Amino acid sequence: MKAIYLDHAASTPIHPQVAERMLQVMTHTHGNASSVHAFGRSAKKVVSGARDQIAKDLGCRPDELVFTAGGTESDNLALFGIAESLSHKGKHIITSQIEHHAVLHACEALEQRGYEVTYLPVNAHGLVSIEEVEAAIRPDTILISIMFGNNEVGTIQPITEIGQLARAKNIIFHTDAVQALGAIPLNCHELPVDLISFSSHKINGPQGIGALYIRHGVKVEPVLYGGLQERKRRAGTENLAGIAGFAQAVELAVQGLSERINHLESLRAYMLEELEQQVGTEGYVVNTPIDQSLPHILNISFPGVKSETMLMNLDMENIAAASGSACTSGSLELSHVLQAMKIPENLLNSAIRFSFGMGNTREEIAYATQKIATILKRIRSRN
């Protein structure tokens, strides 16, 4: 069996059509989009065309999209940009304990600058309570940032309800939709959200490119200074090939969304079926709330087998999975998401995230599950 990649929540393989589009741009367009000559105009056309396409697919205006270097920069631009823009109105921010570190670490940095941050708890399913969001709001609250779908367990938050509450209270609302894009339907203008973070490499696009949707009328101070690109909101020469590839990836993800969701859900359901047969329900615990989660993520604990031991054994079998966010998986830190969900220690220490995507098959899932069962039996027999 060839290598099996079950870590699509970390990064995804580039779609062939995306690679083809990028190569076309790299070999035919080399001007700077800010230059006024023909080469510059040609580059500008690539950027404008991509922006128009993404705006159409995501349901927003082209001028509401700011291209960034990825999800992390999008999150940082949203948080620091709004904090700086609205500091005269207040310095209180609300977020959750299970956000991606791009948000959590940004909030910690803002605290060092004199802002106050409320980190909302979640329930056993990783859900934020609307009542607790409302209770946390203060007269000086300027921003609420709650992720759309969690990158470790897949939990989908009540974004519409939180957004409606934020609108009623005249508070800016940001959501990190990096994992949600390409996994569930998204339309910027239909959501009561002011800023939305996106990333290309989660949807079979290139790494190093993303976008931040900024609702028309919302002012965000830049975090990068230099040129006048992106309507003065993000300085820096545009990544032409990356932007073009991102647009192609978004188009493919949106056009084939229904089929994609069905495929992802079927793979996840099949893995659970195979685990039940191969391991037995007493041998594992599902941490993902299946009925309210992104379809491509499945977080499972295998009591008695530490996460790093399972991952090492899977890797020896040429199977890739993860123990949490790709940004922290090399640090051997316990998942802050599962800790916030108050998962028991034996489950916390043995959690594995499997995430599915393009190229995965039922045959791969069957093979991976069989190997998991073999690994569990071997390790548990020693204990």
C-alpha positions, 0 to 999 in steps of 0.5 A, spaced: 500 500 500 502 506 498 503 512 503 496 514 506 495 521 507 490 522 513 492 529 515 488 534 510 486 539 516 494 540 516 495 541 509 492 538 502 495 536 496 495 541 490 489 540 485 492 538 478 488 544 475 491 549 480 498 547 479 496 548 471 494 555 473 500 557 477 505 554 472 501 558 466 502 564 471 509 563 473 511 562 466 507 567 462 507 573 467 512 576 471 511 583 472 509 587 478 502 589 479 504 596 481 507 597 475 504 602 470 507 599 463 504 593 459 508 587 464 505 591 470 498 591 467 498 584 465 500 582 472 494 586 475 489 583 470 491 576 474 490 579 481 484 583 479 481 576 475 482 572 481 479 577 486 473 577 482 473 570 481 473 569 489 468 574 491 463 571 486 464 564 489 464 567 496 459 571 496 462 578 497 465 584 493 472 584 490 474 590 494 472 586 500 477 581 500 485 582 502 490 577 500 494 575 505 500 570 506 495 565 509 490 564 515 495 566 520 496 573 517 489 573 516 487 572 523 493 577 525 490 582 521 483 582 523 485 582 530 490 587 530 487 591 525 481 592 529 484 593 535 488 599 533 482 602 529 477 601 535 482 602 541 479 609 542 472 606 543 475 600 548 480 595 549 476 589 551 476 583 546 472 576 546 474 569 544 474 562 546 479 557 549 479 553 543 481 558 537 487 556 533 494 559 536 494 564 530 488 568 534 490 566 541 497 568 541 495 574 537 490 576 543 496 574 548 500 580 544 494 584 545 494 583 552 501 585 553 499 592 549 494 593 554 487 590 551 483 585 556 481 579 553 475 574 555 477 567 553 470 563 553 470 556 555 466 550 551 462 544 553 464 537 552 463 538 545 467 544 544 461 548 543 461 556 545 455 558 549 451 564 546 449 566 553 456 566 555 458 570 549 452 575 551 454 575 558 461 577 557 460 583 553 462 589 556 461 597 554 468 597 552 468 590 548 470 592 541 471 585 538 468 578 538 473 572 534 470 565 534 472 560 529 467 557 524 469 550 525 475 547 529 481 545 526 482 539 531 475 536 533 471 539 527 466 542 532 462 548 528 460 554 532 453 557 532 456 563 528 450 566 525 447 567 532 453 570 535 454 574 529 446 577 530 448 578 537 454 582 535 450 586 530 445 588 535 450 590 540 454 594 535 460 590 536 465 587 530 465 580 529 471 576 526 471 568 524 476 564 522 473 560 517 480 556 515 478 549 516 470 551 514 472 553 507 471 547 502 468 543 507 461 547 508 457 552 504 459 559 506 457 566 503 460 572 506 454 577 505 449 572 508 453 571 514 452 577 520 460 577 520 464 583 519 471 579 518 472 572 515 479 569 515 481 564 509 487 560 507 488 556 500 492 550 502 486 547 506 482 547 499 488 543 495 491 550 493 498 553 494 501 554 501 503 561 503 496 565 500 490 566 503 485 572 504 481 576 509 474 578 508 473 585 510 465 587 510 464 594 506 465 600 511 469 596 516 476 600 517 482 595 519 489 598 520 494 595 516 500 591 520 504 591 514 507 598 511 510 599 505 506 600 498 499 601 497 497 594 495 490 592 497 487 598 498 493 600 503 490 595 507 496 590 506 503 592 503 507 588 499 508 585 492 502 581 490 504 573 490 501 572 482 502 565 482 499 564 489 493 568 488 491 565 481 492 558 484 488 560 490 482 563 486 482 556 482 482 552 488 476 556 491 472 555 484 473 548 484 472 547 492 465 551 491 463 548 484 464 541 487 462 542 494 456 537 495 460 531 492 466 533 496 461 533 503 458 527 501 465 524 500 468 526 506 462 524 510 462 517 507 470 516 509 469 518 516 463 514 517 466 508 514 472 509 518 468 509 524 464 502 522 471 499 521 474 501 527 468 498 531 469 492 527 476 491 528 477 494 535 471 494 538 467 500 541 470 499 548 477 500 545 476 507 542 473 514 544 470 519 539 472 526 541 469 529 535 461 531 535 459 528 529 452 531 528 455 538 529 462 538 526 466 539 519 465 533 515 473 532 514 475 531 521 475 525 526 478 526 533 479 519 536 482 517 543 485 510 544 486 509 551 492 506 554 496 508 547 500 515 548 498 519 542 506 520 540 506 512 540 500 511 535 503 516 531 510 513 530 507 507 529 502 509 524 508 513 520 512 506 520 506 504 516 506 510 511 500 513 514 500 520 516 495 523 521 496 528 527 495 529 534 493 536 534 494 543 530 500 542 525 502 548 528 504 545 535 504 538 533 512 538 533 512 540 540 508 534 544 504 539 548 497 536 550 491 539 546 489 546 548 482 544 545 481 537 548 483 540 555 478 546 554 473 540 553 475 537 559 477 531 556 479 526 561 487 525 562 487 518 559 483 520 553 487 527 552 494 523 552 491 518 547 488 523 542 489 522 534 486 527 529 484 523 522 482 528 517 480 526 510 480 529 503 482 529 495 485 522 493 483 518 500 479 512 498 475 507 502 481 502 501 485 506 504 481 507 510 480 500 511 487 499 510 489 504 515 484 502 520 486 495 520 493 497 521 491 501 527 487 495 530 494 491 529 498 497 533 493 497 539 493 490 540 501 489 540 502 495 544 496 493 549 498 486 550 505 489 553 501 493 558 
